[in-house]
Amino acid sequence: MVFLFIKAGQRNILNANFAPMKETTRIFGIRTVIEAIESGKSIEKIFIQKGLSGSLFQELNRYLNKGNFTVSYVPVEKLNKLSKGNHQGVVANISPISFVSLEKLVEDSQNSTSTPLFLLLDGLTDVRNFGAIIRTAECCGVTGIIIPEKGSAPINADAVKTSAGAVFKIPICKVNHIKDAIFHLQTYDIKTVAATEKTDDVIYDLDLKQPIAIIMGNEEKGVSNSILKSADFKAKLPMLGTIASLNVSVACGAFLYEAVRQRL
C-alpha cells in the first residue's frame, strides 16, 4: 500500500522519505505515522478517528502511550477534510523544524561568549503571535525559545510565514512544563522574569545584563500563577493610556528590546 505525504505548495511525495521541510508537513495512514514516530520526527499533533480499532491501531496506540504526543480524537469528516487519500483514521502534522533539548540549549549557552537571553512562552496559543515573537526574538539575539509540549501554538505554515523565516534560525525547545524549565535554568544561575501586571515593578528597573530568561504568558490569562510563584522577578510595562494591556507579541518586543538596550 502506498501512503501520500501532503505538503502545502509542493507536489505529493509518493514514498516514505522525508524531504527537508519549510512548512508543516501533513502525513496520513497508520503505518506512516508509526514510521514517523520511530524515526524521531517532531510531531506537532495527531488526529485520530473516534472509535478507531484494529491491530495496527493498537500498535500505534502503544507508541502514543509511551510518548508525550498531542492527540485529538475527531469525527471521520474532520479527517476527510485534512487529507484526500486513504487516511485509515489517522492524520498527523509534522513540525518543519527539529527541536533541541533543554539540556543542550542551556549547555551551549554556557559555552557562548554572549550573555544568555532566553524566552519562555507559557501557554501562548495564537499562531501569528507566536510567529511574530519568534521573529522579534531572533532580531534581539535571543539564545533560545522554550515552549511547553502541550497547549502551545503549533509551528505551522502561518507561524513560519509570520516569523519571516526566523523559526529556522533560532533554537526552540519543548519541555513537559515551563516550571521544569525555570528550575533547570535557575540551577545555572539564570534569573527568570515573568511579564505580569500583578506587580509594582517595571521592566526598566531590573538588571537585564545578567543571564536572564523572560517569561511571557497566554494571550488572555497571562502567565499562570504557579509560574509567577516560581519566577525570580515579576515586571510590567507602564501603561499611560486607558486600555489596560498590550498584545503579547508587542509586549514581548518591549521586554526584549529593553534587554538589548541595557546590553549595548
Helices and strands as residue ranges (DSSP letters): E 5-7, E 25-28, H 30-38, E 43-49, H 55-66, E 71-74, H 76-82, E 90-94, H 102-110, E 117-121, H 127-139, E 144-148, H 157-162, G 166-168, E 172-175, H 178-187, E 191-195, G 203-205, E 212-216, H 225-230, E 233-235, H 248-263
